[in-house]
Every structure is written in C-alpha cells, then in structure tokens.
Amino acid sequence: MEDVSDHIFFTCRSCGWRGEERLNIYSCPLCGSPLELEYMVEEALPEPRELLKCRNGIWCFSKHLPRYRYKATLGEGMTRVIITRLEGLDVMIKAEYQNPTGSFKDRGSALAVSMALSRGAKIVIEDSSGNAGIATSCYSRAYGLRAVIVAPKSAPKGKLDLLSLCGAEIVLAETREHAANLAPKIAVEKGGAYLPHTWLPHYVEAMKTVAYEIHYQVDELPEAIFIPTSSGTLLLGLYRGFKELVKHGYRKKIPKLIAVQTTSFHPIYRALKGGELPSENENLADGISLDKPPRLKQMIEAIKETSGDVVIVGNNEIKHSLKLLLARGFIVEPTSATSIAGFIKAIQNGFNLDSSMVILTGSGLKMLQRLTEFITHEAQSS
C-alpha cells in the first residue's frame, strides 16, 4: 500500500526551497527561515452529523491535515464555545483549556507526534516552559515514545510536576532561550527527533482545526478574536483555517485577529507600532514569554490582512481578569487570562466590535498554588 506520508513536503516562502518532509528539519536548510507544509487538502468539510459521531480528535478533519500512517490522538479538539458577559457585552469563549492535557498545544502535539511515529522516531525532544512539553510528553508516552523536555528553571512547579508524571526526562536550562539552544543538541546526542513547537509547521497546521470547529459552532463568526500570542501557532493556524473556509465558500470573511501580549514580551507590538514599552519585573503569563518568535513576519502579515491589531496587558490587568474568570467558573492559567484582559482593554480604549471571541488557552489546574498566591495577594492589596 502506498504510504501517503511520502507526499508531504517542506517549503520555504522566503527563498523557495522545497524538500521532502524528514525528521529534524524544522527551518530552511538554505536560508534558515521557518518552513511550511505542502500536502493535498480537500475542499469538503465533514457533514455536521458525521463530525458529531467522530471520536478521533483533530483527525476528524483528516482530509485537511497531512496524512500519516499513524494518527496519534487523545481525543483533543471540539472544545466548547461558551457565552459570558464582560464590559456590558456578550463574549464568546473558546475553551481550549478543556483539551486532554489542559491546553491548546494538544492539537499540535497530536500532529507532531504522528509525524515522528510515522517517520520512525523512538525518542522525541522538545523545549518548553510548560504546556507544549506536557502535551508532547503525554502523547509520546501514550504511543510508546520516550520524551525529553528541556525547560527553563522559571517554569511553574506544577507544570514540571506534570512533566514528571507524564514520564518525561526533564532537563532544566537557565532561560527559555537557553532551553531552545540546548534541545537540538540533546536530540543529536540521543538520536531523537526534535519537535520544536516554535518552529515546526505541524503546530500551525494543527491549529487550523480550531477555525474549523468555530465554523461549526457559531452561526455568525465573531468580528474579532483575541488570542494570547507568543510563537504564533494559534494565531497563524486560525488565519489559515479561516482562509481555507473563505476560499472554499464556507465563509465570506476572516475575523480580525487580535494578538494579546504582555509588557514583558511584546515583539508584535514592536514590529507593528514601533518603539519599546516599559517592562515589569515579573511576567505572570509564562506561556507567552518569547521575545524573538521565528514566525513574527507571518504573524504581522496575518494581523494586517485581517485588519487586526495587538493589545498589551500588564500583570495587574492579568490578575483582575483571572478573578473575573474564576467568578464565572473558568479555572485557567494567567496566560489564558491575557485574552480577557486584552478584550477588556480594547473595549475601554474605544474598539468598536459587534461581536468578539476570546481563546482560553490553558488550564489553571496545573498551577493552583501560584493561582492561589496571585488571588490572595490581590485580595490583600485591595
């Protein structure tokens, strides 16, 4: 039987390089730019009744994803859309923290681990401050792969504990950047497959499924979507997914994509607006702490093409949003709360939006001690 994995290619938009997909290629071998995946995508989406019966995670949209011999899944996807009220407006919440390991990163790990399995990997290596590493570890363990996760020492203890429970070998690095530099070296030493979520295009492709799901879940697409943004896989995946929906006639327009970043890390703001913002000593949103994302240029293009924007929030705004979410029954991590903080700030600053959606990206159950400290300190200060 023909292996359709042989019909997947890496391509580089910057210099035009094209080559067959292989393990441990995650940037262009000619110019060093981020790569994209080239593969056959069918036009027709599943029928709603067919989708309701599907139990295969992101592979319910298998005709719109790379075809691999092995399809790893823990039942990720089809997360709820919930309506809540903020700033006097109804807001749609896409509850991505309801994924199996507690974050949207499960979608990317399902696809990346499927690729690694189908290409013969036995060990996978990832650098991560938490959620991506947890997802990689759990999916790898479920499918018989060893996982080595290189994490910065600043990673929340709750997330490091989960990495251990998932069976990962943990290597601690001084900083997030040091972890990213160390991980590929460990991959070479161990003969493993390096799966960097900041670079590997599979993480972007998997996030298209969020856009597909939103299409099924709402009658009218939101005018704007607020997205906690670091490496940009979710923002770019939404952009590509909605772009496909428009191309194939399912929808007429892509929502405005609004990236939310923090005062500590805001490369999109620098690129779009120019200038630097005063930084805070501590960054509560550990999940969006990347200062030089490889796909920055692509993110800027997606934001501009959708008439989107970037909103910057600080620690106090994040804490306030955490309290608002907890009061409404949403137990999420600080990074998730940035999307709510960004929405509130946008409305207060005069954004005129008929309808909005915020993405809650990660669960707070992984860091309950820190959440308790944040909320307790906030209560004592008020």
C-alpha positions in Angstrom: 0.0 0.0 0.0 1.3 3.5 -0.9 2.5 5.5 2.1 0.8 8.9 1.8 3.4 10.3 4.2 5.7 10.4 1.1 3.6 13.1 -0.4 4.3 15.7 2.3 6.9 18.4 1.6 8.6 21.3 3.4 8.6 24.6 1.6 10.2 27.9 2.3 8.3 31.1 1.4 11.5 33.2 1.8 13.8 31.5 -0.7 11.6 29.0 -2.5 13.4 25.8 -1.2 11.3 22.7 -1.3 12.1 19.2 0.1 10.6 16.0 1.3 9.5 16.1 5.0 12.0 14.4 7.2 12.8 14.3 10.9 14.9 17.1 12.4 14.3 19.6 9.6 12.5 22.5 11.2 14.0 25.5 9.4 15.0 26.1 5.9 18.4 24.5 5.2 19.3 27.3 2.7 18.2 30.5 4.4 17.2 29.5 8.0 13.6 30.8 7.7 10.5 29.0 9.1 9.1 26.3 6.9 5.5 25.4 5.8 4.0 22.1 4.9 2.8 21.2 1.4 0.3 18.4 1.0 -3.1 17.7 -0.6 -6.1 19.4 1.1 -9.6 18.5 0.1 -12.3 21.2 -0.2 -15.2 19.5 1.5 -15.5 19.6 5.3 -17.2 16.8 7.2 -21.0 16.8 7.5 -22.2 18.0 10.9 -23.7 14.6 11.7 -20.5 12.9 10.8 -18.5 15.2 12.9 -20.7 14.6 16.0 -20.0 10.9 15.7 -16.3 11.3 15.3 -14.0 10.3 18.2 -10.7 10.8 16.5 -9.6 14.2 17.8 -8.1 16.5 15.2 -8.2 13.6 12.8 -11.9 14.2 12.4 -10.6 16.8 9.9 -8.0 14.3 8.4 -8.7 15.4 4.8 -7.5 18.8 5.7 -4.3 17.7 7.5 -1.2 15.8 6.4 -1.9 12.1 6.0 0.3 9.9 8.2 0.5 6.2 8.7 0.0 6.6 12.4 -2.5 9.1 13.8 -1.9 9.9 17.5 -4.8 11.3 19.4 -6.1 11.6 23.0 -9.4 13.0 21.9 -8.3 16.6 21.6 -10.4 19.2 20.0 -14.2 20.0 19.8 -13.7 22.3 22.8 -16.8 24.2 23.9 -17.8 27.7 22.9 -19.4 29.4 25.9 -21.1 32.8 26.2 -20.3 35.1 29.1 -20.8 38.8 29.7 -18.0 41.3 30.0 -18.0 45.1 29.8 -21.7 45.0 29.1 -21.2 42.8 26.1 -21.8 39.1 25.3 -18.4 37.5 24.6 -17.8 34.1 23.1 -15.2 31.9 24.9 -13.5 29.1 23.1 -12.4 26.8 26.0 -9.2 25.4 24.7 -8.1 24.6 28.2 -10.5 21.7 28.1 -8.2 19.7 25.9 -6.8 16.4 27.4 -3.6 17.7 28.9 -5.1 21.1 29.6 -4.1 23.3 26.7 -4.5 24.0 23.0 -1.0 22.6 22.5 -2.5 19.1 22.4 -3.6 19.7 18.8 -0.1 20.5 17.7 1.4 17.5 19.6 -1.1 15.2 18.1 0.1 16.1 14.6 3.8 16.4 15.5 3.9 13.0 17.4 2.0 11.4 14.5 4.8 12.6 12.1 7.5 11.4 14.5 5.9 8.0 14.8 5.4 7.7 11.0 9.0 8.7 10.3 10.3 6.0 12.7 11.3 8.1 15.8 11.8 6.4 19.2 12.7 9.5 21.2 11.3 13.0 20.9 12.8 16.2 22.3 11.0 19.5 22.9 11.9 22.8 24.6 9.0 24.3 26.5 8.1 26.4 29.5 5.2 24.0 30.3 2.2 23.3 28.1 3.9 22.2 24.9 6.2 19.9 26.9 3.3 18.4 28.9 1.4 17.7 25.6 4.4 16.2 23.9 5.2 14.0 26.9 1.7 12.7 27.3 1.1 12.0 23.6 4.6 10.4 23.3 4.0 8.1 26.3 0.6 7.0 25.0 2.2 5.9 21.8 5.4 4.3 23.1 7.9 7.1 22.5 10.4 8.5 25.1 10.2 12.2 25.7 13.0 14.6 26.8 11.8 18.1 27.7 14.2 21.0 28.1 12.5 23.5 30.4 13.6 26.9 31.8 14.2 26.9 35.6 11.5 29.6 35.8 8.8 27.1 34.6 5.9 26.7 37.2 6.5 23.8 39.6 3.0 22.4 38.9 3.9 22.1 35.2 7.2 20.5 35.9 5.5 18.0 38.2 3.1 17.1 35.4 6.0 16.5 33.1 7.4 14.0 35.5 4.0 12.3 35.9 3.8 12.0 32.1 7.1 10.1 32.2 9.3 12.8 30.6 13.0 13.2 31.2 13.4 16.8 32.3 16.5 18.9 31.6 16.5 22.3 33.2 18.0 25.3 31.5 18.8 28.8 32.8 16.4 30.6 30.5 13.8 30.0 27.8 16.4 30.9 25.1 19.0 28.6 26.6 16.4 25.7 26.5 15.8 26.4 22.8 19.5 26.2 22.1 20.1 23.1 24.2 17.2 20.9 22.9 18.5 20.3 19.4 21.9 19.4 20.7 20.3 16.8 23.0 18.4 15.5 20.0 21.7 14.9 18.2 23.2 13.2 21.2 20.3 10.9 21.8 19.5 10.2 18.2 16.0 11.6 18.7 13.5 13.7 16.8 13.5 17.4 17.8 9.9 18.7 17.7 10.1 22.5 18.4 6.7 24.0 18.7 8.1 27.4 17.9 9.4 26.3 14.6 7.8 23.1 13.4 5.0 23.9 10.9 2.9 21.0 12.1 1.9 23.0 15.1 0.4 25.7 12.8 -1.4 23.2 10.6 -3.0 21.5 13.6 -4.4 24.8 14.8 -6.5 25.2 11.6 -8.8 22.8 13.3 -9.8 25.5 15.9 -11.1 27.6 13.0 -13.0 24.7 11.5 -14.6 24.0 14.8 -15.6 27.6 15.3 -17.2 27.5 11.9 -19.5 24.6 13.0 -20.2 26.0 16.5 -21.4 29.5 15.7 -23.9 30.9 13.2 -22.1 34.2 12.7 -18.4 34.4 13.0 -17.1 36.9 15.6 -15.9 40.2 14.3 -12.7 39.8 16.3 -10.8 37.0 18.1 -8.5 37.8 21.0 -5.5 35.4 21.1 -2.7 35.1 23.7 0.3 35.1 21.3 3.9 34.0 21.7 5.3 31.8 18.9 2.1 32.4 16.9 1.0 28.9 16.1 -2.6 29.5 17.2 -2.9 32.9 15.6 -1.5 31.6 12.3 -3.5 28.4 12.5 -6.7 30.4 12.9 -5.7 32.6 10.0 -5.0 29.6 7.7 -8.1 27.7 8.7 -10.4 30.7 8.2 -8.6 31.4 4.9 -9.4 27.9 3.7 -13.1 28.4 4.8 -13.3 31.5 2.7 -11.5 30.0 -0.2 -13.9 27.0 -0.4 -17.0 29.2 0.1 -18.0 28.2 3.6 -17.5 31.8 5.0 -17.2 35.2 3.4 -14.7 36.9 5.7 -11.9 36.1 8.2 -12.4 37.6 11.7 -10.0 40.3 12.9 -7.1 38.6 14.6 -6.0 40.5 17.7 -2.8 39.3 19.4 -2.5 39.8 23.1 1.0 40.2 24.6 2.4 41.4 27.8 4.5 44.4 28.9 7.4 42.0 29.4 7.3 40.3 26.0 5.8 42.2 23.1 7.6 41.6 19.8 4.4 42.0 17.7 3.9 45.5 19.3 7.4 46.5 18.4 7.0 45.3 14.8 3.6 46.8 14.3 3.7 50.0 16.3 7.5 50.7 16.7 9.2 51.5 20.0 9.6 49.7 23.3 7.3 49.6 26.3 8.3 49.7 30.0 8.8 46.1 31.2 7.6 44.7 34.6 10.0 42.8 36.8 7.9 39.6 36.7 5.9 38.1 33.8 2.9 36.3 35.2 2.0 34.9 31.7 4.7 32.3 31.5 3.2 30.8 28.3 3.8 33.9 26.2 7.4 34.7 27.1 9.1 34.6 23.7 10.9 37.7 22.6 12.1 36.6 19.1 9.4 34.3 17.6 10.5 32.7 14.3 7.2 33.4 12.6 6.9 37.1 13.5 6.8 38.3 9.9 4.0 35.8 9.2 2.1 37.0 12.2 2.3 40.6 11.2 1.0 39.7 7.7 -2.0 37.8 9.2 -2.8 40.7 11.5 -2.6 43.3 8.8 -4.6 41.2 6.3 -7.5 40.7 8.7 -7.4 44.3 9.9 -6.4 43.0 13.3 -4.2 44.5 16.0 -2.1 43.9 19.1 -3.1 44.7 22.6 -0.6 44.9 25.5 -1.6 44.0 29.1 0.2 44.1 32.4 0.3 42.0 35.5 -2.5 43.8 37.3 -4.8 43.5 34.3 -4.0 39.8 34.2 -4.8 39.3 37.9 -8.0 41.2 37.5 -9.0 39.1 34.6 -8.2 35.9 36.5 -10.6 37.0 39.2 -13.3 37.7 36.7 -12.9 34.3 35.1 -12.8 32.5 38.4 -16.0 34.3 39.4 -17.6 32.9 36.2 -16.3 29.3 36.8 -13.3 29.3 34.5 -10.2 27.9 36.1 -7.4 29.0 33.8 -3.8 30.0 33.9 -2.6 33.6 33.8 -1.6 33.2 30.1 -5.2 32.4 29.3 -6.4 35.4 31.2 -4.4 37.7 29.0 -7.1 37.2 26.2 -9.8 38.5 28.6 -7.5 41.3 29.7 -6.9 42.2 26.1 -10.6 42.3 25.3 -11.4 44.5 28.3 -8.6 46.9 27.4 -9.6 47.0 23.8 -13.2 47.9 24.6 -12.1 50.5 27.2 -9.8 52.0 24.6 -12.6 52.5 22.1 -12.5 49.4 20.0 -16.0 49.2 18.4 -16.7 45.5 17.9 -20.1 44.0 17.2 -19.1 40.6 18.5 -15.9 39.1 19.9 -14.4 35.7 20.9 -11.6 35.1 23.3 -9.4 31.9 23.4 -8.7 30.5 26.8 -5.6 28.5 26.0 -4.5 26.7 29.2 -5.9 25.3 32.4 -5.2 26.7 35.8 -5.3 23.3 37.4 -1.6 22.9 36.6 -0.6 25.7 38.8 -3.1 26.0 41.6 -0.6 27.1 44.2 0.5 30.1 42.1 -3.1 31.0 41.2 -3.9 31.0 44.9 -0.9 33.2 45.6 -2.0 35.7 42.9 -5.6 35.9 44.0 -4.7 36.0 47.8 -2.2 38.8 47.2 -4.7 40.7 45.0 -7.3 40.4 47.8 -4.9 41.7 50.4 -3.8 44.6 48.3 -7.4 45.8 47.5 
